Amino acid sequence: MSKAKKWLAVVRDEHWTLAKVLFRKGALHVLRMSELDLGDFGPTEGAGVEGALPAEMGIEAGSPARAGVVVRDAMLEPAARLKLWLRREKVPLKQLKLSVSYLGVITRIIVLPKMSSKDLQKLLTEQVEQYFTLNIEDYVVDYRVIEHFTEEEQEKQKVLLAALPKSRWEGFYKTCLGAGFKPKVVDLASDSTLRLYANLGERKVPKKNVATVRDMTFNIPSATVNRDIENGGAGLDWAIVDVGVGHVEFILLEQGKFFLYSDMELVFDSLTDALYEYKALRVRQPSAELQNEGDTLLESRQELLRVELEAALFPVLQTLGEFINFFAARHFGKSIDQVFITGGFSDLPFLQELFSDNLGIEAQIGFPKGWRPRFKKKVRAYEEQWMRHASLYGLAFRED
């Protein structure tokens, strides 16, 4: 794998997570990390994508000026804010690799006779609507070949189709253009996540040359991809659950290869605030030291929060259970081996035990084989959130 430094960004709805990384001696080093939310903003007269700033908004000023920058930036339109942020982070835009995640991505697995890459591209460009029951004009569609196999003496190929809501895609693309750059290739976040787990599952970590999963990418503007096909890494049968802000993504791997993808909306409301507050209290007061009445109240609060979280997660646990049953039905009763949890809320207390208890399958926060990236001193504040960013790390494993 190349030792060159890489600039990466994952976009989930309007939230951008940026990182500068480096592979060294088989380990992924996070050199820089930053986040930006382009969601709510208050437009001001004259605010536009060029992002012209008054002199007092220089970022080298002291903390009062910095506070002023934050307030004034919030009044700019999203493209202008993104442009300023990327400029301040000194991102080389031509080197920036992107991955996107939006609610409503639809996937299909189809089996076709083996054909040339050119013929496959023509078929799935001109006749892709036959594989979907929805109005395909409302989606951007891409594909990748999962595997080649022989059945009844005929060579065939299994192909994964993915459809991304066009309105979401066009909004993202417009924002990038307004910020002054045109992304060349964009991953689906779920495919980046799959790439990470498949690579970690097929070999011991660390190891230098680890990227073997072919990328599913959305090119600009025609959504065609590099058609060089590589087989996914062999590993165990795993379920990956990305618990994010606003929605959850499910990915099932069959021996390290794609088996199923789905997503669903998930709203925690204020429950997460209470859970993180409890988590902070527990860190300061471990259970081994519980002795007085106040500690008993803490224990009562623990049980209440656990019950509330289990109720909030009920749709997620039920849906994942159905997917696991579907997997078992397709594999003569053989179930998923392990559940891995990642995403923005993967560090919530009780999460791992709730998945294990309700599914009857071992659940783990983070990644297989004890793998985790290494954070440099300047971004040490993000080290506690190491388990959250699977799609970002998976994007780093891209070879192109």
C-alpha positions as CSV (number, residue, x, y, z in Angstrom):
1,M,0.0,0.0,0.0
2,S,1.2,3.5,-0.8
3,K,2.9,5.4,2.1
4,A,1.7,8.7,0.7
5,K,-0.5,10.9,3.0
6,K,-4.1,10.9,2.0
7,W,-6.9,13.4,2.5
8,L,-10.3,11.9,3.1
9,A,-13.8,13.1,3.9
10,V,-17.1,11.3,4.7
11,V,-20.3,13.2,4.2
12,R,-23.4,12.0,6.1
13,D,-26.3,14.2,5.2
14,E,-24.9,17.6,5.8
15,H,-22.1,16.6,8.2
16,W,-18.6,16.4,6.9
17,T,-15.7,14.5,8.7
18,L,-12.3,15.3,7.3
19,A,-9.0,13.4,8.0
20,K,-5.5,13.3,6.8
21,V,-4.0,9.9,7.2
22,L,-0.8,7.9,6.5
23,F,-0.1,4.2,6.4
24,R,3.2,3.4,8.1
25,K,4.5,-0.1,8.9
26,G,1.1,-1.6,8.4
27,A,-0.7,0.8,10.7
28,L,-3.1,3.6,9.8
29,H,-2.0,6.9,11.4
30,V,-4.5,9.7,11.7
31,L,-2.5,13.0,11.4
32,R,-5.4,15.4,11.3
33,M,-9.1,15.4,11.9
34,S,-11.9,17.9,11.7
35,E,-15.7,18.1,11.4
36,L,-18.2,20.6,9.9
37,D,-22.0,20.6,10.0
38,L,-23.6,22.4,7.0
39,G,-27.1,21.8,8.2
40,D,-28.8,24.9,9.7
41,F,-27.6,28.3,8.7
42,G,-28.9,31.9,8.6
43,P,-28.2,33.5,5.2
44,T,-27.1,37.1,5.2
45,E,-27.4,39.7,2.5
46,G,-24.6,39.2,0.0
47,A,-23.5,35.8,1.3
48,G,-22.6,33.5,-1.5
49,V,-20.4,30.7,-2.6
50,E,-17.4,33.0,-3.0
51,G,-17.2,33.4,0.7
52,A,-15.7,37.0,0.8
53,L,-14.8,37.8,4.4
54,P,-14.3,41.1,6.4
55,A,-10.7,41.6,7.6
56,E,-11.5,40.9,11.3
57,M,-12.3,37.2,10.4
58,G,-8.7,36.2,10.1
59,I,-8.2,32.8,11.7
60,E,-4.8,33.7,13.2
61,A,-6.5,36.1,15.6
62,G,-7.1,35.4,19.3
63,S,-10.0,33.5,20.8
64,P,-12.5,36.4,20.7
65,A,-11.9,36.8,17.0
66,R,-12.1,33.0,16.5
67,A,-15.5,33.1,18.2
68,G,-16.5,35.9,15.9
69,V,-15.4,33.7,12.9
70,V,-17.6,30.8,14.1
71,V,-20.6,33.1,14.4
72,R,-20.1,34.8,11.1
73,D,-19.4,31.5,9.3
74,A,-22.7,30.1,10.5
75,M,-24.4,33.0,8.6
76,L,-22.9,31.9,5.3
77,E,-24.6,29.5,2.9
78,P,-23.3,25.9,3.0
79,A,-21.0,26.1,0.0
80,A,-19.3,29.2,1.3
81,R,-18.8,27.6,4.7
82,L,-17.4,24.5,3.2
83,K,-15.0,26.5,1.0
84,L,-13.7,28.4,4.1
85,W,-13.4,25.3,6.1
86,L,-11.4,23.4,3.5
87,R,-9.2,26.4,2.9
88,R,-8.5,26.8,6.6
89,E,-7.7,23.1,6.9
90,K,-5.3,23.5,3.9
91,V,-6.8,20.6,2.0
92,P,-5.4,19.9,-1.5
93,L,-8.7,19.5,-3.2
94,K,-7.4,17.5,-6.1
95,Q,-6.3,14.8,-3.7
96,L,-9.4,14.7,-1.6
97,K,-11.3,11.4,-1.6
98,L,-14.9,11.5,-0.7
99,S,-17.5,9.1,0.6
100,V,-21.2,9.8,1.0
101,S,-24.1,8.4,3.1
102,Y,-27.7,9.3,2.7
103,L,-30.9,7.7,3.9
104,G,-32.7,5.8,1.1
105,V,-29.9,4.0,-0.8
106,I,-31.3,0.9,-2.5
107,T,-29.3,-2.2,-3.4
108,R,-29.9,-5.2,-5.6
109,I,-27.9,-8.3,-6.3
110,I,-28.4,-9.8,-9.8
111,V,-26.8,-12.8,-11.5
112,L,-25.8,-12.4,-15.2
113,P,-23.9,-14.5,-17.7
114,K,-20.2,-13.6,-17.9
115,M,-19.6,-10.8,-20.4
116,S,-17.0,-8.2,-21.2
117,S,-16.8,-5.1,-19.0
118,K,-17.9,-3.0,-22.0
119,D,-21.0,-5.1,-22.6
120,L,-21.8,-5.2,-18.8
121,Q,-21.5,-1.4,-18.7
122,K,-23.8,-1.0,-21.7
123,L,-26.4,-3.4,-20.2
124,L,-26.5,-1.7,-16.9
125,T,-26.6,1.8,-18.4
126,E,-29.3,1.2,-21.0
127,Q,-31.5,-1.4,-19.3
128,V,-30.9,-0.9,-15.5
129,E,-34.5,0.0,-14.9
130,Q,-35.6,-3.6,-15.3
131,Y,-33.9,-4.5,-12.0
132,F,-35.8,-2.0,-9.9
133,T,-39.5,-1.5,-9.2
134,L,-39.0,2.2,-8.5
135,N,-38.7,5.2,-10.8
136,I,-35.1,4.9,-11.7
137,E,-35.0,8.4,-13.1
138,D,-35.0,9.6,-9.5
139,Y,-31.8,7.8,-8.7
140,V,-28.1,7.7,-9.6
141,V,-27.1,4.0,-10.2
142,D,-23.8,2.3,-10.1
143,Y,-22.6,-1.3,-9.9
144,R,-19.7,-3.6,-9.1
145,V,-19.1,-7.3,-9.7
146,I,-19.0,-9.3,-6.5
147,E,-17.8,-12.6,-7.9
148,H,-17.5,-14.9,-10.9
149,F,-18.6,-18.5,-10.7
150,T,-19.6,-21.5,-12.8
151,E,-23.1,-23.0,-12.6
152,E,-24.3,-25.8,-14.7
153,E,-21.2,-25.5,-16.8
154,Q,-22.1,-21.8,-17.6
155,E,-19.8,-19.0,-16.4
156,K,-21.8,-16.4,-14.5
157,Q,-21.2,-13.3,-12.4
158,K,-22.9,-11.8,-9.4
159,V,-23.4,-8.1,-9.6
160,L,-24.3,-5.5,-6.9
161,L,-26.4,-2.6,-8.0
162,A,-26.8,0.5,-5.8
163,A,-29.2,3.4,-6.3
164,L,-28.6,6.7,-4.6
165,P,-31.4,9.3,-4.4
166,K,-30.6,11.8,-7.2
167,S,-31.9,14.8,-5.2
168,R,-29.4,14.1,-2.5
169,W,-26.6,13.5,-4.9
170,E,-27.3,16.7,-6.9
171,G,-27.4,18.7,-3.7
172,F,-24.0,17.3,-2.6
173,Y,-22.5,17.9,-6.0
174,K,-23.8,21.5,-6.2
175,T,-22.3,22.2,-2.8
176,C,-18.9,20.9,-3.9
177,L,-19.0,23.0,-7.0
178,G,-20.0,26.1,-5.0
179,A,-17.0,25.4,-2.7
180,G,-14.7,25.6,-5.7
181,F,-13.9,22.0,-6.5
182,K,-15.3,19.1,-8.6
183,P,-14.9,15.7,-7.1
184,K,-13.8,13.0,-9.5
185,V,-14.9,9.8,-7.8
186,V,-17.0,9.4,-4.7
187,D,-17.5,6.2,-2.7
188,L,-20.7,5.1,-0.9
189,A,-19.9,5.1,2.8
190,S,-21.3,1.6,3.1
191,D,-18.9,0.3,0.5
192,S,-16.0,2.0,2.3
193,T,-17.1,0.3,5.5
194,L,-17.4,-3.1,3.8
195,R,-13.9,-2.6,2.4
196,L,-12.4,-2.1,5.9
197,Y,-14.1,-5.1,7.5
198,A,-13.4,-7.4,4.6
199,N,-9.7,-6.5,4.6
200,L,-9.4,-6.9,8.4
201,G,-11.2,-10.2,8.2
202,E,-9.0,-11.8,5.6
203,R,-5.6,-11.4,7.3
204,K,-3.8,-10.5,10.4
205,V,-3.3,-6.8,11.1
206,P,-1.0,-5.0,10.5
207,K,0.1,-6.0,7.0
208,K,1.2,-3.7,4.2
209,N,-0.8,-4.7,1.2
210,V,-4.3,-5.0,2.5
211,A,-6.7,-3.4,-0.1
212,T,-8.4,-6.1,-2.2
213,V,-12.1,-5.1,-2.3
214,R,-13.2,-3.6,-5.6
215,D,-14.6,-0.1,-5.1
216,M,-18.2,0.9,-5.9
217,T,-17.9,4.6,-6.9
218,F,-20.0,7.4,-8.1
219,N,-18.2,9.3,-10.9
220,I,-19.1,12.8,-12.0
221,P,-21.3,13.2,-13.8
222,S,-22.2,9.9,-15.5
223,A,-21.7,7.5,-12.5
224,T,-19.5,5.1,-14.4
225,V,-16.6,3.4,-12.7
226,N,-13.2,1.8,-13.2
227,R,-14.2,-1.8,-14.1
228,D,-11.2,-3.6,-12.9
229,I,-12.7,-6.3,-10.7
230,E,-11.0,-7.9,-7.7
231,N,-12.5,-10.5,-5.4
232,G,-13.5,-9.4,-1.9
233,G,-11.4,-10.7,1.1
234,A,-12.4,-14.0,2.6
235,G,-13.5,-13.7,6.2
236,L,-16.2,-14.8,8.6
237,D,-19.9,-14.1,8.1
238,W,-20.5,-10.8,9.9
239,A,-23.2,-8.2,10.4
240,I,-22.0,-4.5,10.6
241,V,-24.3,-2.0,12.1
242,D,-23.5,1.7,11.6
243,V,-25.5,3.6,14.3
244,G,-25.4,7.2,13.1
245,V,-27.3,10.5,13.6
246,G,-30.7,10.1,12.1
247,H,-30.3,6.7,10.6
248,V,-28.8,3.2,10.8
249,E,-27.1,1.2,8.1
250,F,-26.9,-2.6,8.0
251,I,-24.3,-4.5,6.0
252,L,-24.1,-8.3,6.0
253,L,-20.9,-10.0,4.8
254,E,-20.8,-13.5,3.5
255,Q,-17.2,-14.7,3.8
256,G,-15.9,-11.2,3.5
257,K,-18.1,-10.4,0.5
258,F,-21.2,-8.3,0.2
259,F,-24.5,-10.1,1.0
260,L,-27.0,-7.5,2.0
261,Y,-27.4,-3.7,2.6
262,S,-30.2,-1.7,4.1
263,D,-30.8,1.4,6.1
264,M,-33.6,2.9,8.3
265,E,-34.4,6.1,10.1
266,L,-33.6,6.2,13.8
267,V,-34.3,9.1,16.1
268,F,-33.0,9.1,19.7
269,D,-34.3,12.6,20.6
270,S,-32.7,13.6,24.0
271,L,-31.9,10.1,25.1
272,T,-28.3,10.2,23.9
273,D,-27.6,13.3,26.1
274,A,-28.8,11.4,29.1
275,L,-26.8,8.4,28.2
276,Y,-23.5,10.3,27.7
277,E,-24.1,12.2,30.9
278,Y,-24.5,8.8,32.7
279,K,-21.4,7.5,31.0
280,A,-19.3,10.5,32.2
281,L,-20.6,9.9,35.8
282,R,-19.7,6.3,35.6
283,V,-16.2,7.0,34.5
284,R,-15.8,9.2,37.5
285,Q,-17.4,6.7,39.8
286,P,-16.7,3.1,38.8
287,S,-19.2,0.4,40.0
288,A,-16.5,-1.1,42.3
289,E,-16.7,2.0,44.5
290,L,-20.5,2.1,44.9
291,Q,-21.2,2.5,48.6
292,N,-23.7,5.1,49.5
293,E,-27.3,6.2,48.8
294,G,-26.2,8.4,45.9
295,D,-24.6,5.4,44.2
296,T,-27.8,3.5,44.6
297,L,-29.7,6.2,42.7
298,L,-27.0,6.0,40.0
299,E,-27.7,2.3,39.7
300,S,-31.4,2.9,39.4
301,R,-30.7,5.5,36.7
302,Q,-28.6,2.9,34.9
303,E,-31.4,0.4,34.7
304,L,-33.9,3.1,33.5
305,L,-31.6,4.3,30.8
306,R,-30.9,0.8,29.6
307,V,-34.6,0.1,29.3
308,E,-35.2,3.3,27.4
309,L,-32.3,2.6,25.0
310,E,-33.5,-0.9,24.4
311,A,-37.0,0.5,23.6
312,A,-35.5,3.1,21.2
313,L,-33.4,0.4,19.5
314,F,-36.3,-2.1,19.2
315,P,-36.9,-1.4,15.4
316,V,-33.1,-1.7,14.8
317,L,-32.8,-5.0,16.7
318,Q,-36.0,-6.4,15.1
319,T,-34.9,-5.5,11.6
320,L,-31.4,-6.9,12.1
321,G,-32.8,-10.1,13.5
322,E,-34.9,-10.5,10.3
323,F,-31.9,-9.9,8.1
324,I,-29.9,-12.5,10.2
325,N,-32.8,-15.0,9.8
326,F,-32.8,-14.4,6.1
327,F,-29.1,-15.0,5.9
328,A,-29.5,-18.3,7.9
329,A,-32.3,-19.4,5.5
330,R,-30.0,-18.9,2.5
331,H,-27.2,-20.8,4.2
332,F,-28.9,-24.0,5.5
333,G,-29.4,-22.6,9.0
334,K,-25.8,-21.3,9.4
335,S,-26.1,-17.9,11.1
336,I,-24.0,-14.8,11.3
337,D,-20.9,-15.3,13.4
338,Q,-20.5,-11.8,14.9
339,V,-22.0,-8.4,15.0
340,F,-19.8,-5.3,14.8
341,I,-21.1,-1.9,15.8
342,T,-19.7,1.4,14.4
343,G,-20.9,4.9,13.7
344,G,-21.5,8.2,15.5
345,F,-23.4,6.6,18.4
346,S,-21.4,3.4,18.7
347,D,-19.9,4.5,22.0
348,L,-23.3,4.7,23.8
349,P,-23.3,2.8,27.1
350,F,-25.2,-0.6,27.1
351,L,-25.1,-0.9,23.3
352,Q,-22.9,-3.9,23.0
353,E,-24.8,-5.9,25.6
354,L,-28.2,-5.0,24.2
355,F,-27.2,-6.3,20.8
356,S,-25.7,-9.5,22.2
357,D,-28.7,-10.2,24.6
358,N,-31.4,-9.6,22.0
359,L,-29.8,-11.3,19.0
360,G,-28.0,-14.2,20.8
361,I,-24.9,-13.4,18.8
362,E,-21.6,-12.0,20.1
363,A,-21.5,-8.2,19.5
364,Q,-18.4,-6.0,19.5
365,I,-17.9,-2.3,19.4
366,G,-15.3,-1.4,16.7
367,F,-13.3,-3.7,14.5
368,P,-12.1,-7.3,14.3
369,K,-8.8,-8.6,15.7
370,G,-8.4,-5.6,18.0
371,W,-7.6,-3.3,15.1
372,R,-7.7,0.4,15.6
373,P,-6.0,3.4,14.0
374,R,-3.3,5.5,15.8
375,F,-3.9,9.1,16.4
376,K,-1.2,11.7,16.5
377,K,-0.9,14.1,19.4
378,K,-2.6,17.0,17.6
379,V,-5.8,15.0,17.2
380,R,-5.7,13.0,20.4
381,A,-9.1,14.4,21.3
382,Y,-10.6,12.2,18.6
383,E,-8.9,9.0,19.9
384,E,-11.8,8.3,22.3
385,Q,-14.0,8.2,19.2
386,W,-11.9,5.7,17.3
387,M,-14.8,3.2,16.9
388,R,-17.0,5.7,15.1
389,H,-15.4,6.2,11.7
390,A,-15.3,2.8,9.8
391,S,-16.2,4.4,6.5
392,L,-13.5,7.0,6.9
393,Y,-10.9,4.3,7.6
394,G,-12.2,2.1,4.8
395,L,-11.9,5.1,2.4
396,A,-8.2,5.2,3.3
397,F,-7.8,1.6,2.0
398,R,-8.6,2.7,-1.6
399,E,-5.6,2.2,-3.8
400,D,-6.5,4.7,-6.6
